[in-house]
Each structure stands twice: as C-alpha cells, then as structure tokens.
Amino acid sequence: MCPYELLNLYTLALNTLDFKCAVVTGGGGGLGRAMADELLMKGKDHPEVDCLINNAGIQRPLDVNDSSLEEAYQEIDINIRGPMHLTIDLLPHFKSKPSATIMNAISLVGYIPFSVINLVYNGTKAWAHFWSMNLRTQLAKEQGSKNIKVVKIVPLRIAIHLHGGRKDPNDNKENNSDALLVDKLMSFVTKGWLENQDTIGAGMDIDIADRWHGAFGEEYAEAERE
Ligand SMILES: NC(=O)c1ccc[n+]([C@@H]2O[C@H](COP(=O)([O-])OP(=O)(O)OC[C@H]3O[C@@H](n4cnc5c(N)ncnc54)[C@H](OP(=O)(O)O)[C@@H]3O)[C@@H](O)[C@H]2O)c1
C-alpha cells in the first residue's frame, strides 16, 4: 500500500456526496457558481447544512518593491481567515450530523509557487493545502468528528475571471489554449465527488498533487500516527 493510500484510509468509509445541504462560498461566479448549480440540479430538499465548500478566493499580484499591503490583507482575509472561521464555527454543528463534508479550493500553486507575481496568493493556497491535511487528520483521530470528510479541490486554470487583477486579465480566459473551461472542469469535479476522491482535480494539477504526496506522503503518514 502506498503512503498516499494510507492517508486515504481515514476517509474511505465516507461518501463525498452524502450530504443534504451545502454552503458554497463565492457561489456568485466561476467554479463556485458551477458547483452550486450542479448541486442544485441534484436537489437540496433539506434545510440543514451538512457541507461547506470553501471556494471563494481572490488573487492580487504583489510587487514587493512597490506596493501597498491593503490588497494583500484582503487576500489573506478571504483566502485564509474566511474558510478557517467558517470551518471552526460549523464544526460543532457538523459533528452532530450523521456525516458531513468540508471541501476546500486549493491550487497547483499551493504545491509549487509557480506564480511569482502572486506571492501572497501562492502562500494562501499552500496554507489551504496544509490546513486541509491537518484538519482531516485531527478530525479522523477524534471519535466525535470521524463523520466529517475533508476534500481538496485543485482546479486547473479555469477559463474565468480570477486573474482580473493582472496586467493581462485575459491570460486565464478562453483565448488561452491552456485554460480549461469551467464546464470541463466540472466534469472532473463531479467525477471526483462520485468516486469519493480526497483530492479532486484535472491534468497537470492533479499530477503535481499526486507527486507531492508520493514524495512526502510517507513522512506525513508517520506524523499522523504519532
Ligand atoms: N481560476 C483558476 O485558474 C483557479 C486555479 C486554482 C484555484 N482556483 C481557486 O478556485 C476558487 C474559485 O476560483 P474561480 O476561478 O472560480 O474564481 P472567480 O471566477 O474569481 O470567482 C470567485 C467567486 O468568489 C466570489 N468572492 C470573492 N470574494 C468573496 C467574498 N469575500 N465573499 C463572497 N464571495 C466572494 C466572487 O464574487 P464577485 O464576482 O462578486 O467578486 C466570485 O463569485 C478560488 O478559491 C481560487 O483561488 C482557481
């Protein structure tokens, strides 16, 4: 059994889609809107929340030689403090449910900080990656929270407007052949939900996530057992 599979043991019994009602942050556009639409199509008859999708995120390029930190603070608030507070505040409620799911939007740059102009963003996504791993481990260790599944979503360069703050905001849109249209991405997300994948993504992003876990998964699994 590879170390990555060992990590997954904690959550094998929990089905990602075993929830009745989801809160999707950033559901007004982009991937959040697409996920909310998909879940609405599946029916959301029950008023009680048992799923949190921390999707809202912003990206603001930062030039360390010439910049105000205001936008960086906003990025930290939305990408880190928001999901952390929502998660912590909803945990007591989620523990009372038969099962619950927390999904966090990560990014390729949370594994490798490729996007040099977005040094704060890269850090917030690295935080989301590590936070998700530690959250999953802590919840799985306590009897009262084993019912909560943690899923990472690693979107691949979606062709929408996350890059609005860049000099060329269109580098992520339909005119970039590397970009993946949001409905194409959703086919990977839906597949990941149905297959109960712990880390959901497509192409290069999921490849790098797998390589990261291949390189460091065993060491992390050791820390999990301590
Ligand atoms: N696009 C990519 O290539 C890519 C790659 C890797 C990871 N991701 C991550 O995937 C997630 C979704 O990205 P996306 O590309 O779908 O972004 P997007 O197209 O910019 O959509 C983000 C949505 O979040 C909303 N939002 C932003 N700040 C918010 C706040 N404080 N409260 C409530 N809603 C807020 C936005 O609302 P407004 O429209 O009103 O601003 C928008 O509806 C993000 O976490 C992002 O970091 C994206």
The ligand as a Tripos MOL2 file, in Angstrom:
@<TRIPOS>MOLECULE
LIG
   48    52     1     0     0
SMALL
NO_CHARGES

@<TRIPOS>ATOM
      1 N1         -9.3300   30.0500  -11.8750 N.am      1 LIG1
      2 C1         -8.2760   29.2990  -11.6690 C.2       1 LIG1
      3 O1         -7.4700   29.1010  -12.5660 O.2       1 LIG1
      4 C2         -8.0390   28.6620  -10.3320 C.ar      1 LIG1
      5 C3         -6.9550   27.8010  -10.2040 C.ar      1 LIG1
      6 C4         -6.6930   27.2280   -8.9870 C.ar      1 LIG1
      7 C5         -7.5010   27.5090   -7.9050 C.ar      1 LIG1
      8 N2         -8.5630   28.3450   -8.0390 N.ar      1 LIG1
      9 C6         -9.3760   28.6190   -6.8340 C.3       1 LIG1
     10 O2        -10.7000   28.1930   -7.0800 O.3       1 LIG1
     11 C7        -11.6040   29.0330   -6.3620 C.3       1 LIG1
     12 C8        -12.6250   29.6080   -7.3190 C.3       1 LIG1
     13 O3        -11.9260   30.3740   -8.2730 O.3       1 LIG1
     14 P1        -12.6290   30.9520   -9.5830 P.3       1 LIG1
     15 O4        -11.6180   30.8730  -10.6640 O.co2     1 LIG1
     16 O5        -13.9690   30.3410   -9.7440 O.co2     1 LIG1
     17 O6        -12.7600   32.4790   -9.1450 O.3       1 LIG1
     18 P2        -13.7260   33.6210   -9.7180 P.3       1 LIG1
     19 O7        -14.1950   33.3310  -11.0920 O.co2     1 LIG1
     20 O8        -12.9900   34.9150   -9.4740 O.co2     1 LIG1
     21 O9        -14.9810   33.5100   -8.7550 O.3       1 LIG1
     22 C9        -14.7870   33.6890   -7.3920 C.3       1 LIG1
     23 C10       -16.1450   33.9650   -6.7760 C.3       1 LIG1
     24 O10       -15.8850   34.2290   -5.3890 O.3       1 LIG1
     25 C11       -16.5870   35.4030   -5.0410 C.3       1 LIG1
     26 N3        -15.9610   36.0530   -3.9300 N.ar      1 LIG1
     27 C12       -14.7220   36.5940   -3.8750 C.ar      1 LIG1
     28 N4        -14.5270   37.0900   -2.6430 N.ar      1 LIG1
     29 C13       -15.6580   36.8430   -1.9230 C.ar      1 LIG1
     30 C14       -16.0670   37.1260   -0.6050 C.ar      1 LIG1
     31 N5        -15.2720   37.7590    0.2570 N.pl3     1 LIG1
     32 N6        -17.2760   36.7080   -0.2160 N.ar      1 LIG1
     33 C15       -18.0920   36.0740   -1.0620 C.ar      1 LIG1
     34 N7        -17.7760   35.8050   -2.3460 N.ar      1 LIG1
     35 C16       -16.5570   36.1920   -2.7580 C.ar      1 LIG1
     36 C17       -16.5700   36.2450   -6.2940 C.3       1 LIG1
     37 O11       -17.6040   37.2000   -6.2040 O.3       1 LIG1
     38 P3        -17.5310   38.5530   -7.1130 P.3       1 LIG1
     39 O12       -17.6910   38.1060   -8.5140 O.co2     1 LIG1
     40 O13       -18.6660   39.3310   -6.5620 O.co2     1 LIG1
     41 O14       -16.1900   39.1620   -6.8300 O.co2     1 LIG1
     42 C18       -16.8250   35.1980   -7.3640 C.3       1 LIG1
     43 O15       -18.2100   34.9430   -7.4940 O.3       1 LIG1
     44 C19       -10.7460   30.0970   -5.6690 C.3       1 LIG1
     45 O16       -10.5010   29.7200   -4.3320 O.3       1 LIG1
     46 C20        -9.4610   30.0770   -6.4770 C.3       1 LIG1
     47 O17        -8.3700   30.5140   -5.7220 O.3       1 LIG1
     48 C21        -8.8530   28.9100   -9.2360 C.ar      1 LIG1
@<TRIPOS>BOND
     1     1     2 1
     2     2     3 2
     3     2     4 1
     4     4     5 ar
     5     4    48 ar
     6     5     6 ar
     7     6     7 ar
     8     7     8 ar
     9     8     9 1
    10     8    48 ar
    11     9    10 1
    12     9    46 1
    13    10    11 1
    14    11    12 1
    15    11    44 1
    16    12    13 1
    17    13    14 1
    18    14    15 2
    19    14    16 1
    20    14    17 1
    21    17    18 1
    22    18    19 2
    23    18    20 1
    24    18    21 1
    25    21    22 1
    26    22    23 1
    27    23    24 1
    28    23    42 1
    29    24    25 1
    30    25    26 1
    31    25    36 1
    32    26    27 ar
    33    26    35 ar
    34    27    28 ar
    35    28    29 ar
    36    29    30 ar
    37    29    35 ar
    38    30    31 1
    39    30    32 ar
    40    32    33 ar
    41    33    34 ar
    42    34    35 ar
    43    36    37 1
    44    36    42 1
    45    37    38 1
    46    38    39 2
    47    38    40 1
    48    38    41 1
    49    42    43 1
    50    44    45 1
    51    44    46 1
    52    46    47 1
@<TRIPOS>SUBSTRUCTURE
     1 LIG1         1 GROUP 0 **** ****
